[in-house]
Amino acid sequence: MRSGGAGSRSRSSSSWRLPCRGRRRPPNVGWIILNWREAGLLIAGLIVFPLIITGVVLNTIFLVREIRRNEQHEAFITPSPTS
């Protein structure tokens, strides 16, 4: 029997590691797209979703600009109180 030193580990103590042999295969995700109709809907969704997000962002930008312009207009029209 060996004494318990730093280099006295047996091979079975590291048996929890998976061997890495050859090329690693990608995960099996082929079940996500089942048929062409679902693939078409997925592609359409990937195109339409960014368009909707872009529209919401642009609408928000224009609304903020309009609010600022309106505040500047009101500040110009309304006389400031003088002491």
C-alpha positions as CSV (number, residue, x, y, z in Angstrom):
1,M,0.0,0.0,0.0
2,R,1.2,3.5,-0.9
3,S,1.6,6.3,1.5
4,G,-0.8,9.3,1.0
5,G,1.4,11.8,-0.7
6,A,0.7,14.5,-3.3
7,G,1.5,12.2,-6.2
8,S,-0.2,9.1,-4.9
9,R,-3.6,9.6,-6.5
10,S,-5.0,6.6,-8.2
11,R,-6.5,6.8,-11.7
12,S,-10.0,6.0,-10.4
13,S,-10.2,9.3,-8.4
14,S,-10.5,11.3,-11.6
15,S,-12.9,9.0,-13.4
16,W,-15.7,11.6,-13.2
17,R,-14.1,13.4,-16.1
18,L,-15.4,12.7,-19.6
19,P,-12.8,11.8,-22.1
20,C,-12.4,14.3,-25.0
21,R,-11.7,12.2,-28.0
22,G,-11.9,13.5,-31.6
23,R,-14.1,16.3,-32.7
24,R,-16.9,17.5,-30.4
25,R,-20.3,17.1,-31.9
26,P,-22.9,20.0,-31.7
27,P,-25.9,19.5,-29.4
28,N,-28.8,17.7,-31.0
29,V,-31.3,20.6,-31.7
30,G,-32.9,19.2,-34.8
31,W,-36.2,18.8,-33.0
32,I,-36.7,22.6,-32.9
33,I,-37.8,22.9,-36.6
34,L,-40.2,20.1,-37.3
35,N,-41.5,21.1,-40.8
36,W,-41.3,23.8,-43.5
37,R,-44.3,25.7,-42.3
38,E,-42.8,26.2,-38.9
39,A,-39.5,27.1,-40.5
40,G,-41.3,29.7,-42.6
41,L,-43.0,31.2,-39.5
42,L,-39.7,31.3,-37.7
43,I,-38.0,33.2,-40.5
44,A,-40.9,35.6,-40.8
45,G,-40.8,36.2,-37.1
46,L,-37.1,36.8,-37.2
47,I,-37.7,39.5,-39.8
48,V,-40.9,41.1,-38.4
49,F,-39.8,41.3,-34.7
50,P,-36.8,43.6,-35.4
51,L,-39.1,45.8,-37.6
52,I,-41.6,46.1,-34.7
53,I,-38.8,47.0,-32.2
54,T,-37.4,49.6,-34.7
55,G,-40.8,51.1,-35.1
56,V,-41.3,51.4,-31.3
57,V,-37.9,53.0,-30.8
58,L,-38.4,55.5,-33.7
59,N,-41.9,56.4,-32.4
60,T,-40.5,57.0,-28.9
61,I,-37.7,59.2,-30.3
62,F,-40.1,61.3,-32.3
63,L,-42.5,61.7,-29.3
64,V,-39.6,62.9,-27.1
65,R,-38.5,65.4,-29.7
66,E,-42.1,66.7,-30.1
67,I,-42.4,67.1,-26.3
68,R,-39.2,69.1,-26.1
69,R,-40.2,71.2,-29.1
70,N,-43.6,71.9,-27.4
71,E,-41.9,72.9,-24.1
72,Q,-39.6,75.3,-26.0
73,H,-42.5,76.8,-27.8
74,E,-44.5,77.3,-24.6
75,A,-41.4,78.8,-22.9
76,F,-41.1,81.3,-25.8
77,I,-44.8,82.2,-25.9
78,T,-45.4,82.4,-22.1
79,P,-43.7,85.4,-20.6
80,S,-41.4,84.6,-17.7
81,P,-42.4,86.1,-14.3
82,T,-40.3,89.1,-13.5
83,S,-39.7,90.3,-10.0
